[in-house]
Amino acid sequence: MANVTAPSLQGRAGGESPNKYEQALSQYNLNISEAEVAAAVKKIIDEKVPENDTLEVKKFLMGSVELTTLKTTDSEESVLAFTEKVNQFYHAYPTLPHVATICVYPCFAEIVSQSLEVDGVEIACVSGSFPSSQAVLEVKVAETALALRDGATEIDIVMSVGKYLSGDYETVCDEIGELKCVCGDKKMKVILESGLLPSCADIKRASLLAMYAGADYIKTSTGKEKPAATPEAAYVMCQAIKEYYDKTGIQIGFKPAGGLNTVHDALVYYTIVKEVLGEQWLTNQWLRLGTSRLANLLLSEVVGKETKFF
């Protein structure tokens, strides 16, 4: 692993063999040039985004939105009203795709589960001491199990960024693996909080660790830290997903979240996925957009007038 300078490898005692995650990382090139990533992203944006600026792509993106409310002021009443908007949309716009997911805190899983009437909309809960991931594993496990009990069909957790930055990859991965065991066949997204990772190499390394540990999706950000999602982070994460798929045959989903403020932002992420991962990832099973404000902006462009439905 000459191309990896992780603290856990630098500090390994002589003769001690690498763990399974370090062995997995050794199969990948982590010598990533920030300038090359920036240039590749600029080329995609300049040359490819315009051809995807179409009505059909915008309709598709509407169906990939994870409609999200993660506010301190959320209440049973506000989350119920939030869910009712999704129910009403299905009847108001029957020819348009409904959102992919409603994403809420675990304490609201039951009310969403009881009030959601639209088939095919997933119920995602942020869990594991979101957004900091700063809790003992038993608390993370309990919160996740309770969210699933109350109706969550997907779980979003945050990688233990502090442990990652300390080079404790084994604990990072063991936690992810433990929480995936709790999720069972329910999809689990691992949030890297990419804006807190020092380099593109770190984003790729964290992506690979999360996937090897059991992530069904990797996600850029919680939206609570800045910077949140960036095209550069998305590009690196998609490259990691592609290389992982090429080696293992396991398809992993991608979710940019945080800072998706415009339709153009959504088109950029769509185009990066299309160019790096290909058509196989262009379904709302494999590409999700974590946002709330974007739903109205996409709807406005699709119907041809400013619309504030959600």
PyMOL commands that set and color helices and strands:
alter all, ss='L'
color gray80, all
select helices_A, chain A and resi 7-10+20-25+34-47+49-52+55-62+76-92+106-115+137-149+161-165+169-183+194-196+200-213+231-248+263-276+279-281+293-303
alter helices_A, ss='H'
color red, helices_A
select strands_A, chain A and resi 65-68+101-104+122-126+154-158+187-191+217-219+253-255+289-291
alter strands_A, ss='S'
color yellow, strands_A
deselect
rebuild
show_as cartoon
